[in-house]
Amino acid sequence: MNPFLRIIVLILSFALSARSATPEAMKQFATLKNGFFVHYVWAGGGGLTLKRDGSAPQSMDELADAFDAESFANDMEAWGVEYVIFTAWHANLNPLFPSKTMERWGMPSHRCRRDLLGDMIRACKAKNIPVVLYTHPRDGHDLRGEDRVKTGWGTSPGVHPGDPNWGEFDYQKWNDFTNELYAELVDRYGKDIIGLFLDEGSAAGDSQRVVDYPRLRQTIKSRAPHLVLQQNYYGTNYSCDVGVKEYHHWQEFENRDGGAWRATDIPAAAVFATTWWAAKPDQQNTVVYSAEDMFRFTVLQAGVNTIGGGMQWAAGPYPGGGWEPGVRETMEKFASYLKPIASSLKGTLASTAFPTQKGAALKNIGWGVRAIEWGVATDSADRQRTFLHVLHPPNSPTLFVGMPANGKRFSKATLLPSGQKVSLELTRSGYRLTLPADSSWNPVHTVIQLDP
């Protein structure tokens, strides 16, 4: 593909990204605040997902057959997960369903007997947990031997990791293959899911050299216009609807203190154990963050995340069920904080009454980052009710918040989950709220519901 055509493709990608999923789909996406990002991966010849004893499954079918969909859905429900992102295919391009596309393109070993995705989607739908399918539109670098030639990727590696050798790369053939695979995926599952996640694959943000994004968007949206397309953000969304800030123990998430993490207006995905999939045997704890920090940041993110999608904590299950040591315990503790006040977080919008700017953190960490004063706020989906999430409680029973930025007025304040009345006084500069005499601030998180 010549440089001029690449520029045209990129311009078209930017134009298409401005045309989001259907308004109703984006409206629903804006209310999602607590996701869980799961990789379950056969990378060909062993890995990436490992078994409890640290060994690799011997085949893709062994990995697929061992997945316990019911147990997985039960865990997601128990942990208060609002939506799930789950692998359709990742390294070495091995779809977790009996793909006819892989067979037609001469790669029958890159498909499994079991419709794992269908089983997982049905199990999650039974729990009212919507699903987003993770995909990778430029993972040809993980293919081997003749498979690279069959798909147009080319035999020899590129100069930069993840890139093809541009002299061998067949742009048309690769995109013919890619679009056929996505068409099959959306035809099979589009009506039962809420979106797709398209992996960027290049930290340089130049994947338009590999992927015909306008064509791929048309392939997907012509079949299921409601699907919200997410992508890990490295400077451009191409033709996706939403960028996602991703962290793998890097940047501010290298800091084990959750006070250093900055909230974003777009979704954020972060590994909290070994990696995105089960990669270590079940012999020692792999979790690097506390449940309290994870929960408090999820709340902070909910108050900042105007686009939607909220926080996507990431870990992967073992074949046969279960998680790396510490994952279940951490998420169960996380859920113990979430469930009593779930109505103030799940299904809400970042507040317009008490907005918080992106980049906010729980602590002053320097470099121009300022900590929130008392907390953040969310609004009910209809904007009629506002929830104050007190993350930095005052030293007295009385909290002062400024005047609502949107001019809204409130007449009633209630402590959640107890339902106790909170004294509410309107002053010239804002609201003064005082807890009942027999209550105190929770050092992790206190919620006050405000009604007009």
N, C-alpha and C positions, 0 to 999 in steps of 0.2 A: 504494500500500500504506500503510495507516494506521500511526501510531507503535506502537500496541498490538500489532498483528500482527507488526511488525518485531521487537519485543522477544521475542515468542513464538518466531519463527524463529531468532533468535540463541541463545536458551536451548536449543532443540532441537539447534542446531548444536554447542553445547558438549557436550551430552549424547552426541551421536553421535560426536564426536571421541574420546571416552573408549573407544569400541568400535573398536579398531584393526583393521587387516587381519588375516587368519588368523594364528594363533600361529606357524605354520611360516614364513609370509612375513615376519613381523616378526623372527623368529629369524635368517632369512637376511639381512635388511636390516642387522641389528646387526653383521654381520661385514664389511660393505662399507666400505672405508676410502679408496679412491682412485677417484673418479669424474671424468668429464669432461663439461662442460656446453657444448652446441653449439647455436647459433642459425643457421639457414639460412632466410632470410625474404624472401618477396615481399610488399611492403606496398601493392601496387597503384600503377601508374603509375611504377614505378621505386623502387629501394631496398627494403629496407634493405641486404641483402647486395649488395656491389659486386664487379665483376670486377677482375682483376689491374691493369688500366689505370686503375681508378678510375671507370669508367663503369658505369651500371646496366644490368642485363638489360632487354630490350625487352618481355618478357612473362613471365608466370608459367611458361608451358611452356618458355621458353628457360632459365629458372633451374632448373626441375625436370629437364629433359633433360640439363643440363650436370653434374648431380651424379654424381660417380664413387664409387659405393657400395663397390666393391672397394678402391680406393685409400684411402678413408676408414677402412674396417675394418682395413686393413693398418697405417695410422698408429696407430690405437687400440691394436692389438696390440703394435706396436713400442714404444709409449710406456708399456707396462705398465698400461694403463687397466683397471680392474676392472669398471666399468659406465659406460654412456653415457646422458646426458639429451639428447634431440634434439627439435627443433621439429616439432610436428604442425601448429600454426598459431599465428600471433602477430599482428602489426599488420595491420589491415584484414581480418582473418578470411579467410585464404586457405589452406585445408587442403592439405597436400602429398600428396594422393591424389585420385582421381576421385570426389569426394563426391556422393552422390545427395541428401543433405540440402540442400546448397547449391542444387542444381538444383530440388528441390521447393519451396524457399522463394524461387524467382525470382531467384537470383543465380548463374547458370551460369558467369559469368566468374571466380567465386571458387573454381574447382576446376581441377586440372591433368589432362592426359591420363595422365601416368605415375603409377604407384603407387610414388612415391619412398620412402615410409615402408616399404612391404613390401620393397623392394629393400635398403634400409639395414638393416632388422631381420634379413633373411636373411644378409646379408654379415657382420654382427656375430655372429649366432648361430653361424656357421661357425667363428668364432674363439673361441667360448665366452665372448662378452662380452654380458651381458644389457643390455636397453634399457629406459629410462624415456622416455615421450613427454611433452614439454612442451605444455601447452595454456593457453588464456586464456578463462575463462568470462565476462569482463565487458569485452570489447574493442570494444563497439559504438561507442565514441567515435571510432574510426578509420574506421568506415564512412562512406560518402558518399551524398549525395542520397537517392534512393528506397530504397536498401538500409537506411537507418536506419529508415524507416517500415515496411518489410516485416518487420523483426525486432522492432519494438516499441520501439526505442531513442528515437525521436523526432528531429525535424529540427534543432532548435536546440541549441547546446551548453549545458552546465550552468554554474553559477557557478564551480565548482572544476574544474580540468583533470582529464579522465578521467571525470567524472560526467555523467549525462544531465541534461537539463532535467526536473526531477521533475514538473512540470506536464504534460509530454508523455509521460513514460516509462510504457510498458505492461508492468508487472512480469510478468503472466501470459504475455503473448505472448513476451517476451524469454526467459523460462525454458522455455516450450514449445520454442522454437527451439534454445536451448542444450542441453536434455536430448536432443533428437532428434539433434543433432550428436555429442554424447558417446556416445549409444547406438550410433550408426553406427561411431564410432571403436573402441569396446570390442568390438563384434561382429566387426569386421574383424581387430583385432590383439591383443585381450585375452589370448588363450591364448599368445601369443608374446612378451609383455613382462612386466616385473616391477612396473611402476607407472606412475602418471601424476603430472605436476607441474602444479599449478593456480596460475597467476599471481595474486597478490593484487590488484594493480591500484590499490590505494589505500593510501597511507602512513598514512592515518587509521585503518586497520583497520575500516572500516565497510561492507565489500562485501556484507554481508547485505542492504543496501538494494537491491542489484541482483540478487544471485544467491540462489536458493532452495537453500541448501547441503544441508539434509536430503534434499530431493528429488533433487538431483544425486548425492549419495552413494548413494542407493538405486538410481538408474539405473545407476551404475557397478558397485556391489558385487553387485547382483542378477545381473549378467552375468559378473563376474570377481571373486569375493570375495578372491582372493589379491593383488590389486593394492594396493600400498602408495601412498597418496596423500600427496604432498609439497606444500608451499606455502611461498613466501617469507614469513617471519614478521614481522608488524608488530603484535603484541599479541594475536593470536588465530589458531588453526588452523581456525576454523569447524568443518567436519565432515571435515577431512583428518586423516591419521594422524600426520604429522610436520611440524614447522616447519623452515624452512631459513633460516639467517642469511645474507643476501646483501650483497656488497660490490662497488661499482663505483668503485674508487679513492677511497672515502670512509671516514669514521671512522678507525679505526686503520690501515686499508689505504691511507689517503692517505699514510702514512709508507712510504717505499721500503725501510726497514730492517725485515726480517721479524721481528726481535726484539721489535717493538712489537705484533705481532698476537696477539690473545687467542684461545685455543682454546675450543670450545663443546661441550656435551654433545649438541647437535643438529647436523645437517650444516651445513657452511659452503660457500658458493659465492662465488668471487671471480674477476673479470676480471683477466687478467695482461697483456693487450695493449691494443688500442684500446677494444674493447667486446665485447659478447657475440657479435657477428657480424663478418664481414670488412667493414670500413668505410673502409679506406685502400688506395691502390695499393701495389704491391710495390716501393717505392722507398727506404724507410728503415725502420730497426728500430722496432717499435712496442711491444716488451716492456719493462715498467717494473720488473719484479722479477728477481732472480737465480734461476737454477735451484737453487742451494744453499739460499737462503731458502725457496723454494717447497717443496723436498723436506723440509727440516727442520721446517717448519710442518706439513706433511702427517703427519709422524711424531708431532709434538706433538699434533695433532688426534686421531690414532688412539688415543693414550693417554688422552684425555679424553672422547672421543665415545662415551658409553654407549648412546645411542639407535641409532647406526649411520648409515651414509651417508658418514661421514668428511669428506673434502675434495673439493669439486667445482671444479677449475680450469676457467676458461671462455674459449673463443675459438671463432671460426667459420671454416669453409673458404671459399675462393673457388669460384665456379662453375667446373667443370672440374678441380677438385682443387688442392691446395696451400693455403698459409696466409700470413697477413701476415708480413713479414720478422721473424725472430727467434723466431717461435712454434715452428717445427719444431726449430730448434737448441736452444732452451730445453728443450723436452720430451724431446729425445734425451739431453741431459745429465741431466735429471731421471731418466730411465729408467736411465741408467748407474749411478746411486746406488741405485735401487730394486731392480732385477732380481737382483743378487747376494744380497739379503736379503729377497726378496719373501715368503717363507714366514713371516717374522716380522711382516709388516704386513698383507698381503692375506688376507682370510678369518679375521681375528682379532677379538678383543673387547678393549675397554678393560679393563685388568687390575684384578682385585679383590685381588690380592696386594700390589701397589704402586700404589694408585689415585692419580690426579691430579685435583684439583678443576677444574671449569670456570672459565674466566677466567684460567688460567695462561698465561704468556708466556715467551719465551726470555730476555728481559731485564727488569730492573726499570725500568719506565717511569713510575712515579709513580701518583698517583690510586688508591692502594691495590692496585695490581697487582703481584704478586710473581713473580719469575722462578723457574722450576724449579731445583732444586738440582743434580742430575746428569743428569736426563733423565726419561723416562717408561717405562711398561711396557705391554705387550700380552699377552694370553693366547691360546693356541690355542682354537679353537671349542669343544673339549671341556673346557677349563679344566685340562687335565693338564700343560701346558707353559707356561712364562712366558718372555717375551723382554724383556730390559733394553735399552732404546735410550739409549745414552750420548750426550747432546748437549752436555754440559758436562764434558769429561773432567778428571780430577784431574791434578796436576802430577807424580804418581808413577805407577808401574804398578798401584797398588792402589786399588780403589774400595770404599768402604763404603756399604752400603745398609741401611736399618732392617729390623726384623722384619716379615715379611709380615702385612698387616692382616687377612687371612683365616685366619691360623694355619697356612698351608701350609708344608711343609718341603721342602728340596731337597737332593739328594745329588750332583748332577753339574752342571757348568757348561762350556759349549762356546762358543768364539768362532766367529761366522759371518762370512763363508761358509767359512772355512778348515777348520773342524772341530777346531781345536786345543783341547786341554784347558786350562781356566782353573782356577787354584787356588781352591777354595771352602772357606771356614772359617766355621763358625757360632760366633758369640760370644753373650754374654748380651744384647746390644742389637741384633743383626742379623747380616748376612753381610759378610764381607771377601772380595773377589774380586781376584786378582792375575793379570795377563796373563803368558803365557809369555815367557821371556827374549828371544826373537827377534821379539816383537810389540810394537806401540805403538798408542796411541789414534789413531783416525782423527779429524781435527779437524772433519769434517762429521758423522759418525755412526758409532758402533760398536755392534754388537749382540752380546749374550751370551745364549745360550739356557740356561735353567735347567730341569732335569728332576728329578722326585721320586726 
